Amino acid sequence: MDYIIGSLVTIATVVIVNRLIARQLKTQEEIPTIKYSQSHIYTLLRPYLFDEGYEKHSPKRQSMDYQDRAYTKVVITDSSAYWIKDNNLYTANVINGNVDSDTTQPVDTMKMNNLELNKLMMIVEKLREDDGNDNRNTRNKKF
């Protein structure tokens, strides 16, 4: 009989303590569980990644070819205009905002000093900045 009373007191104590602990846990804020999935991690890292290591370029279109043939990109600095045509750099004087076609001549880099060459390099970089013919993809899957 002593064992039965001891068992009932132990069971009653366990039930009461369990309910008290359950009430305290309900009153505390629940900590949300963070689900780490592959898609969640990819969405976090997506702004820092490129597809296959390269930025995507728009496909070549007929309208882009026409625009390249019809228009010439010109940089105007210090009353001189510079442009690239047939892989040659040309220059001409600018009068009242218009290019004087009578003064057109190819640029001779052999007679220039370092300051003029640096200026010319910046001009060529600006002219080639949006050149669509620069294909950066090697088509090699190893890279």
N, CA and C atoms as an extended XYZ file, in Angstrom:
429
Properties=species:S:1:pos:R:3:atomname:S:1:resname:S:1:resid:I:1 pbc="F F F"
N         0.804       -1.177        0.000 N   MET     1
C         0.000        0.000        0.000 CA  MET     1
C         0.862        1.262        0.000 C   MET     1
N         1.982        1.169        0.680 N   ASP     2
C         2.870        2.317        0.716 CA  ASP     2
C         3.403        2.660       -0.681 C   ASP     2
N         3.609        1.627       -1.460 N   TYR     3
C         4.119        1.875       -2.815 CA  TYR     3
C         3.076        2.549       -3.711 C   TYR     3
N         1.807        2.193       -3.522 N   ILE     4
C         0.737        2.788       -4.333 CA  ILE     4
C         0.591        4.262       -3.992 C   ILE     4
N         0.612        4.635       -2.725 N   ILE     5
C         0.485        6.043       -2.327 CA  ILE     5
C         1.691        6.834       -2.836 C   ILE     5
N         2.869        6.279       -2.741 N   GLY     6
C         4.077        6.944       -3.238 CA  GLY     6
C         4.025        7.153       -4.742 C   GLY     6
N         3.491        6.162       -5.460 N   SER     7
C         3.378        6.277       -6.917 CA  SER     7
C         2.376        7.348       -7.299 C   SER     7
N         1.232        7.396       -6.621 N   LEU     8
C         0.207        8.407       -6.929 CA  LEU     8
C         0.714        9.819       -6.624 C   LEU     8
N         1.441        9.992       -5.536 N   VAL     9
C         1.988       11.309       -5.204 CA  VAL     9
C         3.025       11.716       -6.273 C   VAL     9
N         3.850       10.783       -6.718 N   THR    10
C         4.844       11.079       -7.737 CA  THR    10
C         4.172       11.459       -9.062 C   THR    10
N         3.137       10.738       -9.462 N   ILE    11
C         2.428       11.032      -10.714 CA  ILE    11
C         1.747       12.396      -10.621 C   ILE    11
N         1.118       12.692       -9.488 N   ALA    12
C         0.447       13.985       -9.303 CA  ALA    12
C         1.469       15.121       -9.349 C   ALA    12
N         2.627       14.939       -8.748 N   THR    13
C         3.680       15.958       -8.754 CA  THR    13
C         4.182       16.201      -10.176 C   THR    13
N         4.383       15.151      -10.930 N   VAL    14
C         4.873       15.270      -12.304 CA  VAL    14
C         3.845       16.015      -13.158 C   VAL    14
N         2.559       15.713      -13.018 N   VAL    15
C         1.498       16.375      -13.805 CA  VAL    15
C         1.424       17.854      -13.448 C   VAL    15
N         1.482       18.197      -12.174 N   ILE    16
C         1.395       19.607      -11.748 CA  ILE    16
C         2.612       20.390      -12.242 C   ILE    16
N         3.796       19.840      -12.083 N   VAL    17
C         5.020       20.519      -12.536 CA  VAL    17
C         5.001       20.668      -14.058 C   VAL    17
N         4.518       19.663      -14.766 N   ASN    18
C         4.445       19.727      -16.224 CA  ASN    18
C         3.508       20.860      -16.673 C   ASN    18
N         2.366       21.023      -16.038 N   ARG    19
C         1.430       22.103      -16.397 CA  ARG    19
C         2.012       23.476      -16.083 C   ARG    19
N         2.723       23.608      -14.966 N   LEU    20
C         3.342       24.898      -14.630 CA  LEU    20
C         4.416       25.280      -15.661 C   LEU    20
N         5.215       24.330      -16.042 N   ILE    21
C         6.259       24.595      -17.031 CA  ILE    21
C         5.631       24.922      -18.389 C   ILE    21
N         4.573       24.241      -18.768 N   ALA    22
C         3.901       24.490      -20.050 CA  ALA    22
C         3.327       25.910      -20.086 C   ALA    22
N         2.749       26.381      -18.968 N   ARG    23
C         2.216       27.752      -18.917 CA  ARG    23
C         3.330       28.788      -19.093 C   ARG    23
N         4.464       28.554      -18.447 N   GLN    24
C         5.581       29.492      -18.576 CA  GLN    24
C         6.124       29.525      -20.001 C   GLN    24
N         6.182       28.387      -20.653 N   LEU    25
C         6.674       28.350      -22.026 CA  LEU    25
C         5.713       29.049      -22.991 C   LEU    25
N         4.411       28.960      -22.749 N   LYS    26
C         3.437       29.638      -23.605 CA  LYS    26
C         3.516       31.148      -23.456 C   LYS    26
N         3.819       31.634      -22.276 N   THR    27
C         3.890       33.079      -22.070 CA  THR    27
C         5.153       33.675      -22.686 C   THR    27
N         6.199       32.900      -22.818 N   GLN    28
C         7.429       33.410      -23.443 CA  GLN    28
C         7.221       33.497      -24.957 C   GLN    28
N         7.950       34.439      -25.586 N   GLU    29
C         7.861       34.582      -27.039 CA  GLU    29
C         8.488       33.368      -27.707 C   GLU    29
N         7.821       32.945      -28.749 N   GLU    30
C         8.349       31.808      -29.480 CA  GLU    30
C         9.458       32.276      -30.414 C   GLU    30
N        10.533       31.541      -30.464 N   ILE    31
C        11.646       31.848      -31.357 CA  ILE    31
C        11.336       31.207      -32.709 C   ILE    31
N        11.275       32.030      -33.746 N   PRO    32
C        10.945       31.436      -35.051 CA  PRO    32
C        12.085       30.547      -35.548 C   PRO    32
N        11.713       29.494      -36.179 N   THR    33
C        12.724       28.603      -36.734 CA  THR    33
C        13.080       29.099      -38.134 C   THR    33
N        14.347       29.140      -38.422 N   ILE    34
C        14.829       29.585      -39.718 CA  ILE    34
C        15.040       28.353      -40.579 C   ILE    34
N        14.393       28.378      -41.735 N   LYS    35
C        14.518       27.239      -42.636 CA  LYS    35
C        15.625       27.545      -43.640 C   LYS    35
N        16.653       26.769      -43.617 N   TYR    36
C        17.753       26.926      -44.559 CA  TYR    36
C        17.554       25.937      -45.702 C   TYR    36
N        17.091       26.474      -46.798 N   SER    37
C        16.973       25.651      -47.991 CA  SER    37
C        17.921       26.195      -49.054 C   SER    37
N        18.158       25.406      -50.055 N   GLN    38
C        19.066       25.811      -51.110 CA  GLN    38
C        18.517       27.032      -51.857 C   GLN    38
N        17.213       27.063      -52.087 N   SER    39
C        16.624       28.193      -52.800 CA  SER    39
C        16.685       29.472      -51.955 C   SER    39
N        16.530       29.362      -50.646 N   HIS    40
C        16.618       30.534      -49.769 CA  HIS    40
C        18.036       31.108      -49.787 C   HIS    40
N        19.022       30.252      -49.698 N   ILE    41
C        20.415       30.713      -49.727 CA  ILE    41
C        20.740       31.335      -51.080 C   ILE    41
N        20.223       30.748      -52.172 N   TYR    42
C        20.480       31.298      -53.504 CA  TYR    42
C        19.853       32.682      -53.662 C   TYR    42
N        18.650       32.891      -53.138 N   THR    43
C        18.032       34.217      -53.238 CA  THR    43
C        18.799       35.249      -52.426 C   THR    43
N        19.441       34.828      -51.353 N   LEU    44
C        20.259       35.764      -50.587 CA  LEU    44
C        21.540       36.131      -51.335 C   LEU    44
N        22.130       35.181      -52.036 N   LEU    45
C        23.396       35.407      -52.724 CA  LEU    45
C        23.242       35.866      -54.168 C   LEU    45
N        22.044       35.848      -54.694 N   ARG    46
C        21.821       36.163      -56.105 CA  ARG    46
C        22.359       37.517      -56.549 C   ARG    46
N        22.228       38.597      -55.761 N   PRO    47
C        22.769       39.882      -56.221 CA  PRO    47
C        24.281       39.883      -56.387 C   PRO    47
N        24.956       38.951      -55.749 N   TYR    48
C        26.415       38.941      -55.802 CA  TYR    48
C        26.972       37.960      -56.830 C   TYR    48
N        26.109       37.212      -57.475 N   LEU    49
C        26.555       36.192      -58.425 CA  LEU    49
C        26.169       36.581      -59.846 C   LEU    49
N        26.955       36.139      -60.806 N   PHE    50
C        26.617       36.280      -62.221 CA  PHE    50
C        26.352       34.884      -62.764 C   PHE    50
N        25.590       34.807      -63.803 N   ASP    51
C        25.369       33.518      -64.447 CA  ASP    51
C        26.636       33.116      -65.190 C   ASP    51
N        27.175       31.971      -64.842 N   GLU    52
C        28.394       31.425      -65.433 CA  GLU    52
C        29.567       32.397      -65.347 C   GLU    52
N        29.558       33.310      -64.407 N   GLY    53
C        30.675       34.217      -64.226 CA  GLY    53
C        30.663       35.410      -65.143 C   GLY    53
N        29.673       35.549      -65.984 N   TYR    54
C        29.602       36.662      -66.921 CA  TYR    54
C        28.234       37.321      -66.826 C   TYR    54
N        28.198       38.595      -67.123 N   GLU    55
C        26.926       39.287      -67.192 CA  GLU    55
C        26.231       38.918      -68.494 C   GLU    55
N        24.923       38.904      -68.451 N   LYS    56
C        24.184       38.578      -69.666 CA  LYS    56
C        24.118       39.804      -70.562 C   LYS    56
N        24.276       39.564      -71.855 N   HIS    57
C        24.190       40.627      -72.840 CA  HIS    57
C        22.958       40.391      -73.697 C   HIS    57
N        22.422       41.468      -74.221 N   SER    58
C        21.259       41.324      -75.088 CA  SER    58
C        21.685       40.696      -76.408 C   SER    58
N        20.810       39.923      -77.020 N   PRO    59
C        21.182       39.264      -78.276 CA  PRO    59
C        21.328       40.272      -79.410 C   PRO    59
N        22.088       39.887      -80.413 N   LYS    60
C        22.327       40.757      -81.555 CA  LYS    60
C        21.071       40.817      -82.420 C   LYS    60
N        20.666       42.021      -82.792 N   ARG    61
C        19.459       42.218      -83.582 CA  ARG    61
C        19.783       43.021      -84.836 C   ARG    61
N        18.903       42.941      -85.826 N   GLN    62
C        19.086       43.685      -87.061 CA  GLN    62
C        19.053       45.185      -86.816 C   GLN    62
N        18.211       45.619      -85.899 N   SER    63
C        18.119       47.049      -85.611 CA  SER    63
C        19.418       47.578      -85.008 C   SER    63
N        20.095       46.744      -84.215 N   MET    64
C        21.373       47.165      -83.638 CA  MET    64
C        22.436       47.274      -84.730 C   MET    64
N        22.418       46.338      -85.694 N   ASP    65
C        23.360       46.411      -86.812 CA  ASP    65
C        23.126       47.675      -87.629 C   ASP    65
N        21.857       47.988      -87.865 N   TYR    66
C        21.538       49.199      -88.633 CA  TYR    66
C        22.003       50.448      -87.891 C   TYR    66
N        21.768       50.473      -86.610 N   GLN    67
C        22.179       51.632      -85.815 CA  GLN    67
C        23.695       51.794      -85.828 C   GLN    67
N        24.432       50.697      -85.768 N   ASP    68
C        25.896       50.779      -85.819 CA  ASP    68
C        26.382       51.299      -87.163 C   ASP    68
N        25.706       50.897      -88.265 N   ARG    69
C        26.111       51.362      -89.592 CA  ARG    69
C        25.704       52.814      -89.830 C   ARG    69
N        24.526       53.210      -89.330 N   ALA    70
C        23.982       54.519      -89.664 CA  ALA    70
C        24.546       55.647      -88.805 C   ALA    70
N        24.894       55.368      -87.576 N   TYR    71
C        25.324       56.415      -86.660 CA  TYR    71
C        26.783       56.217      -86.259 C   TYR    71
N        27.434       57.320      -85.971 N   THR    72
C        28.818       57.294      -85.519 CA  THR    72
C        28.896       57.990      -84.175 C   THR    72
N        29.557       57.368      -83.232 N   LYS    73
C        29.727       57.944      -81.901 CA  LYS    73
C        30.867       58.957      -81.955 C   LYS    73
N        30.596       60.183      -81.477 N   VAL    74
C        31.570       61.273      -81.543 CA  VAL    74
C        31.788       61.823      -80.138 C   VAL    74
N        33.068       62.077      -79.804 N   VAL    75
C        33.423       62.733      -78.540 CA  VAL    75
C        33.996       64.104      -78.886 C   VAL    75
N        33.428       65.143      -78.266 N   ILE    76
C        33.882       66.512      -78.525 CA  ILE    76
C        34.574       67.041      -77.278 C   ILE    76
N        35.854       67.432      -77.431 N   THR    77
C        36.617       68.026      -76.333 CA  THR    77
C        37.504       69.127      -76.898 C   THR    77
N        37.599       70.227      -76.195 N   ASP    78
C        38.517       71.319      -76.545 CA  ASP    78
C        38.403       71.730      -78.016 C   ASP    78
N        37.224       71.951      -78.488 N   SER    79
C        36.928       72.367      -79.870 CA  SER    79
C        37.469       71.383      -80.900 C   SER    79
N        37.547       70.120      -80.534 N   SER    80
C        37.932       69.058      -81.469 CA  SER    80
C        36.967       67.897      -81.304 C   SER    80
N        36.617       67.279      -82.417 N   ALA    81
C        35.741       66.114      -82.398 CA  ALA    81
C        36.560       64.887      -82.755 C   ALA    81
N        36.296       63.782      -82.072 N   TYR    82
C        37.009       62.528      -82.310 CA  TYR    82
C        35.987       61.424      -82.560 C   TYR    82
N        36.255       60.548      -83.516 N   TRP    83
C        35.415       59.407      -83.782 CA  TRP    83
C        36.254       58.300      -84.402 C   TRP    83
N        35.700       57.072      -84.347 N   ILE    84
C        36.386       55.908      -84.892 CA  ILE    84
C        35.569       55.397      -86.068 C   ILE    84
N        36.251       55.235      -87.207 N   LYS    85
C        35.602       54.701      -88.398 CA  LYS    85
C        36.599       53.784      -89.099 C   LYS    85
N        36.179       52.584      -89.423 N   ASP    86
C        37.023       51.584      -90.071 CA  ASP    86
C        38.311       51.345      -89.276 C   ASP    86
N        38.187       51.251      -87.972 N   ASN    87
C        39.301       51.015      -87.044 CA  ASN    87
C        40.383       52.091      -87.117 C   ASN    87
N        40.037       53.275      -87.512 N   ASN    88
C        40.951       54.421      -87.504 CA  ASN    88
C        40.315       55.533      -86.679 C   ASN    88
N        41.146       56.266      -85.967 N   LEU    89
C        40.679       57.384      -85.162 CA  LEU    89
C        40.841       58.659      -85.964 C   LEU    89
N        39.740       59.403      -86.102 N   TYR    90
C        39.754       60.643      -86.870 CA  TYR    90
C        39.456       61.819      -85.948 C   TYR    90
N        39.901       62.988      -86.363 N   THR    91
C        39.642       64.212      -85.632 CA  THR    91
C        39.265       65.313      -86.618 C   THR    91
N        38.502       66.275      -86.109 N   ALA    92
C        38.116       67.442      -86.909 CA  ALA    92
C        37.817       68.577      -85.952 C   ALA    92
N        37.856       69.807      -86.450 N   ASN    93
C        37.559       70.983      -85.628 CA  ASN    93
C        36.059       71.135      -85.463 C   ASN    93
N        35.666       71.733      -84.339 N   VAL    94
C        34.262       72.009      -84.075 CA  VAL    94
C        34.065       73.513      -84.116 C   VAL    94
N        33.129       73.962      -84.960 N   ILE    95
C        32.836       75.388      -85.099 CA  ILE    95
C        31.363       75.588      -84.787 C   ILE    95
N        31.079       76.356      -83.742 N   ASN    96
C        29.705       76.653      -83.306 CA  ASN    96
C        28.891       75.376      -83.052 C   ASN    96
N        29.505       74.371      -82.495 N   GLY    97
C        28.806       73.140      -82.155 CA  GLY    97
C        28.663       72.167      -83.303 C   GLY    97
N        29.147       72.498      -84.482 N   ASN    98
C        29.073       71.611      -85.645 CA  ASN    98
C        30.472       71.162      -86.038 C   ASN    98
N        30.570       69.931      -86.481 N   VAL    99
C        31.852       69.378      -86.899 CA  VAL    99
C        32.157       69.876      -88.310 C   VAL    99
N        33.332       70.459      -88.476 N   ASP   100
C        33.767       70.946      -89.788 CA  ASP   100
C        34.391       69.781      -90.541 C   ASP   100
N        33.682       69.260      -91.541 N   SER   101
C        34.151       68.068      -92.254 CA  SER   101
C        35.361       68.354      -93.140 C   SER   101
N        35.637       69.627      -93.430 N   ASP   102
C        36.801       69.955      -94.250 CA  ASP   102
C        38.112       69.737      -93.501 C   ASP   102
N        38.077       69.748      -92.177 N   THR   103
C        39.303       69.600      -91.384 CA  THR   103
C        39.514       68.170      -90.884 C   THR   103
N        38.790       67.219      -91.429 N   THR   104
C        38.900       65.826      -91.000 CA  THR   104
C        40.256       65.249      -91.383 C   THR   104
N        40.888       64.617      -90.394 N   GLN   105
C        42.187       63.983      -90.644 CA  GLN   105
C        42.390       62.858      -89.634 C   GLN   105
N        43.134       61.816      -90.005 N   PRO   106
C        43.421       60.749      -89.040 CA  PRO   106
C        44.378       61.256      -87.955 C   PRO   106
N        44.269       60.689      -86.781 N   VAL   107
C        45.107       61.104      -85.655 CA  VAL   107
C        46.463       60.414      -85.764 C   VAL   107
N        47.530       61.205      -85.662 N   ASP   108
C        48.895       60.670      -85.702 CA  ASP   108
C        49.426       60.613      -84.267 C   ASP   108
N        49.601       59.425      -83.739 N   THR   109
C        50.029       59.264      -82.350 CA  THR   109
C        51.546       59.262      -82.194 C   THR   109
N        52.274       59.207      -83.282 N   MET   110
C        53.742       59.147      -83.193 CA  MET   110
C        54.341       60.463      -82.700 C   MET   110
N        53.712       61.574      -82.967 N   LYS   111
C        54.272       62.877      -82.611 CA  LYS   111
C        53.719       63.408      -81.284 C   LYS   111
N        52.962       62.603      -80.550 N   MET   112
C        52.324       63.071      -79.316 CA  MET   112
C        53.203       62.784      -78.103 C   MET   112
N        53.052       63.650      -77.088 N   ASN   113
C        53.741       63.400      -75.820 CA  ASN   113
C        52.824       62.582      -74.911 C   ASN   113
N        53.297       62.275      -73.706 N   ASN   114
C        52.528       61.411      -72.793 CA  ASN   114
C        51.197       62.015      -72.391 C   ASN   114
N        51.149       63.310      -72.144 N   LEU   115
C        49.911       63.953      -71.740 CA  LEU   115
C        48.853       63.845      -72.832 C   LEU   115
N        49.248       64.094      -74.066 N   GLU   116
C        48.303       63.991      -75.176 CA  GLU   116
C        47.873       62.539      -75.405 C   GLU   116
N        48.794       61.595      -75.227 N   LEU   117
C        48.454       60.178      -75.387 CA  LEU   117
C        47.462       59.721      -74.317 C   LEU   117
N        47.668       60.182      -73.076 N   ASN   118
C        46.729       59.822      -72.005 CA  ASN   118
C        45.342       60.381      -72.293 C   ASN   118
N        45.284       61.606      -72.775 N   LYS   119
C        44.004       62.217      -73.133 CA  LYS   119
C        43.349       61.424      -74.255 C   LYS   119
N        44.140       61.025      -75.245 N   LEU   120
C        43.626       60.269      -76.375 CA  LEU   120
C        43.142       58.877      -75.944 C   LEU   120
N        43.854       58.269      -74.999 N   MET   121
C        43.429       56.958      -74.483 CA  MET   121
C        42.061       57.060      -73.811 C   MET   121
N        41.836       58.117      -73.057 N   MET   122
C        40.541       58.292      -72.408 CA  MET   122
C        39.439       58.502      -73.444 C   MET   122
N        39.744       59.225      -74.498 N   ILE   123
C        38.763       59.457      -75.556 CA  ILE   123
C        38.412       58.142      -76.257 C   ILE   123
N        39.413       57.344      -76.561 N   VAL   124
C        39.168       56.057      -77.223 CA  VAL   124
C        38.369       55.135      -76.305 C   VAL   124
N        38.654       55.143      -75.011 N   GLU   125
C        37.884       54.328      -74.072 CA  GLU   125
C        36.429       54.756      -74.050 C   GLU   125
N        36.175       56.039      -74.094 N   LYS   126
C        34.797       56.533      -74.129 CA  LYS   126
C        34.094       56.131      -75.424 C   LYS   126
N        34.830       56.163      -76.526 N   LEU   127
C        34.236       55.777      -77.805 CA  LEU   127
C        33.940       54.277      -77.869 C   LEU   127
N        34.768       53.474      -77.254 N   ARG   128
C        34.591       52.018      -77.277 CA  ARG   128
C        33.784       51.499      -76.084 C   ARG   128
N        33.289       52.384      -75.249 N   GLU   129
C        32.637       51.988      -74.004 CA  GLU   129
C        31.437       51.070      -74.237 C   GLU   129
N        30.554       51.394      -75.134 N   ASP   130
C        29.346       50.603      -75.352 CA  ASP   130
C        29.423       49.797      -76.634 C   ASP   130
N        30.610       49.403      -77.018 N   ASP   131
C        30.781       48.657      -78.252 CA  ASP   131
C        30.216       47.261      -78.070 C   ASP   131
N        29.238       46.904      -78.884 N   GLY   132
C        28.587       45.605      -78.776 CA  GLY   132
C        29.401       44.480      -79.368 C   GLY   132
N        30.506       44.758      -80.030 N   ASN   133
C        31.308       43.727      -80.659 CA  ASN   133
C        32.268       43.066      -79.686 C   ASN   133
N        32.280       43.505      -78.444 N   ASP   134
C        33.183       42.941      -77.447 CA  ASP   134
C        32.533       41.704      -76.835 C   ASP   134
N        32.879       40.533      -77.341 N   ASN   135
C        32.312       39.290      -76.843 CA  ASN   135
C        33.231       38.750      -75.762 C   ASN   135
N        32.783       38.793      -74.520 N   ARG   136
C        33.625       38.416      -73.391 CA  ARG   136
C        33.575       36.932      -73.082 C   ARG   136
N        32.613       36.227      -73.663 N   ASN   137
C        32.447       34.826      -73.331 CA  ASN   137
C        33.389       33.975      -74.175 C   ASN   137
N        34.165       33.104      -73.529 N   THR   138
C        35.106       32.246      -74.237 CA  THR   138
C        34.448       30.967      -74.730 C   THR   138
N        33.223       30.716      -74.313 N   ARG   139
C        32.471       29.488      -74.630 CA  ARG   139
C        33.129       28.247      -74.048 C   ARG   139
N        34.059       28.427      -73.146 N   ASN   140
C        34.724       27.317      -72.507 CA  ASN   140
C        34.043       27.082      -71.169 C   ASN   140
N        33.503       25.891      -70.968 N   LYS   141
C        32.750       25.608      -69.745 CA  LYS   141
C        33.638       25.504      -68.516 C   LYS   141
N        34.956       25.359      -68.684 N   LYS   142
C        35.856       25.255      -67.541 CA  LYS   142
C        36.004       26.566      -66.790 C   LYS   142
N        35.817       27.672      -67.469 N   PHE   143
C        36.013       28.971      -66.836 CA  PHE   143
C        34.754       29.476      -66.211 C   PHE   143
